[in-house]
Amino acid sequence: MTMLDHPLGLHVSRRVQGVALAFVTACVSGVAVYVNAKGVAHFDDATVYTTAKNAVAGGLLLVLALPLLALPAAPRGRAARPRSRRQWAALAVVACIGGSIPFILFFEGLAHASATQAAFIHKTLVVWVALLAVPLLRERVGPEHIAAIGLLIAGQLWLVRDAGVVAFGPGEAMILAATLLWALEVIVVKRLVVELEPRTLAAARMGLGTVVLGAWIVVSGRAGELLGLGAGEWAWALLTGSLLAAYVATWYGALALAQAVDVTAVLVLGAVVTAALAGVYDGVPVDTVGVVLITAGGGLAAAAALRRRPGLVAP
């Protein structure tokens, strides 16, 4: 098992670092979901809102990647910038299936779907990643992983108990399509981080993705709304865009270090953070059963990742 030197002189495996980084991503995600719910209320159009915040995230990630792009070679043998047409094409794919089209589908679908239904569909991401990672990445999913995913889904079902009541219509279909694209993105990025730096991929995902989103805004006749945003709206875009940049940077970093199934399962713990924030600041009662189920599932997923025998799957 590959080991990395810790600044304190300890040795920490790449897998442990990846799972730890996934926990950070989950915390950022939990905060971001809560703050986004506040931010979107200040915009007349959710797609205009996501374009603005994605533009902020893309700019921040590009700034983060610039020092790396100036180097002749990136650490660990990865390329700091694309070296071939295939790699440029791969970045374009990531931008489309990760940083643009799913956002359009999700927010356009959200206008025609129940919020609880949308939340549950999106949280099934771990299921689709697991189904794709086994045949495409040769990742190992054992009984502990299956039990963890079961607990995570059960917890989500408990938190949004009316998710199954709403009819599955066009809005829900669009949100499911977005979730499937994000699952496919995980698989593509997991393959690409072997040869390209995660910071480069993150900057491409949000930077190029924003270009696609901007084109959609123009085509759909909403360019005036985007250009007419006020200082208060851009302040919200700056806040939520910064959180999105932190989410993508840590998420891609985790994928570079650990199994896709492991880090995606841990990511669901963000729902606990969101529930806690809503309870503290909005007085929303915390559903103890749902929180316990999700926490148990995330903990079991992390334990399964850390106990996995070295050498089965190269991170």
Residue pairs with C-beta under 8 A, 6 or more apart in sequence:
1 13
1 14
1 15
1 310
1 311
2 13
2 14
2 315
3 11
3 12
3 13
3 14
4 11
4 12
4 13
4 14
4 17
5 11
6 12
13 310
14 257
14 258
14 315
15 257
15 258
15 259
15 262
15 305
15 306
15 308
15 310
15 315
16 306
17 257
17 258
18 253
18 254
18 255
18 256
18 257
18 258
18 259
18 262
18 263
18 305
18 315
19 254
19 258
19 262
19 263
19 266
19 302
19 305
19 306
21 250
21 253
21 254
21 257
21 258
21 263
22 250
22 251
22 254
22 258
22 262
22 263
22 266
22 267
23 266
23 269
23 302
24 250
24 254
25 247
25 250
25 251
25 254
25 263
25 266
25 267
25 270
26 266
26 267
26 268
26 269
26 270
26 273
26 298
27 269
27 270
27 273
28 243
28 246
28 247
28 250
28 270
29 247
29 267
29 270
29 273
30 269
30 270
30 271
30 272
30 273
30 274
30 276
30 277
31 243
31 273
31 274
31 277
32 240
32 243
32 244
32 247
32 270
33 270
33 271
33 274
34 273
34 274
34 277
34 278
34 281
35 239
35 240
35 243
36 53
36 240
36 243
38 236
39 49
39 53
39 236
39 237
39 239
39 240
40 46
40 49
42 232
42 233
42 236
43 49
43 52
43 229
43 233
43 236
44 225
45 222
45 225
46 107
46 110
46 111
47 103
47 104
47 107
47 108
47 213
47 216
47 217
47 220
47 222
48 217
48 222
48 225
48 226
48 229
49 107
49 233
49 236
49 237
50 103
50 107
50 213
51 210
51 213
51 214
51 216
51 217
51 226
52 226
52 229
52 233
52 234
52 237
52 241
53 236
53 237
53 240
53 241
53 244
54 99
54 100
54 103
54 206
54 209
54 210
54 213
54 241
54 244
55 210
55 213
55 214
55 237
55 241
56 237
56 238
56 240
56 241
56 242
56 244
56 245
57 206
57 210
57 241
57 242
57 244
57 245
57 248
58 99
58 203
58 206
58 207
58 208
58 209
58 210
59 207
59 241
60 241
60 242
60 245
61 199
61 202
61 203
61 205
61 206
61 207
61 245
61 248
61 249
62 203
62 207
64 199
64 202
64 203
64 245
64 249
65 197
65 199
65 200
65 202
65 203
68 74
68 80
68 197
68 199
68 200
69 80
69 81
69 200
71 80
72 80
73 79
73 80
74 80
74 197
74 200
75 197
78 193
78 194
78 195
78 196
78 197
79 87
79 195
79 196
79 197
79 200
80 197
80 200
81 200
82 88
82 90
82 91
82 196
82 200
87 192
87 195
87 196
90 188
90 192
90 196
91 196
91 200
91 201
91 204
91 208
92 208
93 188
94 185
94 188
94 189
94 192
94 201
94 204
94 205
94 208
95 204
95 205
95 207
95 208
95 209
95 211
95 212
96 209
96 212
97 181
97 182
97 184
97 185
97 188
98 181
98 182
98 185
98 188
98 189
98 205
98 209
99 204
99 205
99 206
99 207
99 208
99 209
99 210
99 212
99 213
100 208
100 209
100 210
100 211
100 212
100 213
100 216
101 178
101 181
101 212
102 177
102 178
102 179
102 181
102 182
102 185
103 178
103 209
103 213
104 213
104 216
105 174
105 175
105 177
105 178
105 181
106 118
106 122
106 174
106 175
106 178
108 174
109 118
109 170
109 171
109 172
109 173
109 174
109 175
109 177
109 178
110 118
110 171
110 175
111 171
112 169
112 170
112 171
112 174
113 166
113 169
113 171
113 172
113 174
113 175
114 162
114 163
114 166
114 172
116 160
116 162
116 163
116 166
117 160
117 163
117 166
117 172
117 175
118 171
118 172
118 175
119 156
119 160
119 163
120 156
120 157
120 160
120 163
121 163
121 172
121 175
121 176
121 179
122 175
122 178
122 179
123 152
123 153
123 156
123 268
123 271
124 153
124 156
124 179
125 179
125 182
125 183
125 186
125 264
125 267
126 149
126 152
126 153
126 261
126 264
126 265
126 267
126 268
127 149
127 153
128 179
128 180
128 183
129 183
129 186
129 187
129 260
129 261
129 264
130 141
130 145
130 149
130 261
130 264
132 183
132 184
132 186
132 187
133 139
133 141
133 186
133 187
133 190
133 259
133 260
133 261
134 140
134 141
136 187
137 187
137 190
137 191
137 259
137 260
137 313
138 313
139 259
139 260
139 261
139 313
140 259
140 308
140 312
140 313
141 261
142 304
142 308
144 300
144 301
144 303
144 304
144 307
145 261
145 262
145 265
145 301
145 304
147 297
147 300
148 265
148 297
148 298
148 300
148 301
148 304
149 265
149 297
149 301
150 297
151 293
151 294
151 296
151 297
151 300
152 265
152 268
152 293
152 294
152 297
152 298
152 301
153 297
154 293
154 297
155 268
155 271
155 290
155 291
155 292
155 293
155 294
155 295
155 296
155 297
156 163
156 268
156 271
156 290
156 294
157 163
157 164
158 287
158 289
158 290
158 293
159 271
159 275
159 287
159 290
159 291
159 294
166 172
185 205
186 255
186 260
186 264
187 260
189 201
189 205
189 252
189 255
190 255
190 260
192 201
193 201
193 252
193 255
193 256
198 249
198 252
198 253
198 255
198 256
199 249
199 252
201 252
202 245
202 248
202 249
202 252
205 248
205 252
206 244
206 245
206 248
214 226
217 223
217 225
217 226
229 237
251 263
251 267
254 263
255 263
256 315
257 315
258 305
258 315
259 305
259 308
259 313
259 315
262 301
262 302
262 304
262 305
262 308
263 305
265 297
265 298
265 301
265 302
266 298
266 301
266 302
266 305
268 294
268 297
268 298
269 294
269 295
269 298
271 294
272 291
272 294
272 295
272 298
275 284
275 286
275 287
275 290
275 291
276 286
276 291
278 284
278 286
279 285
279 286
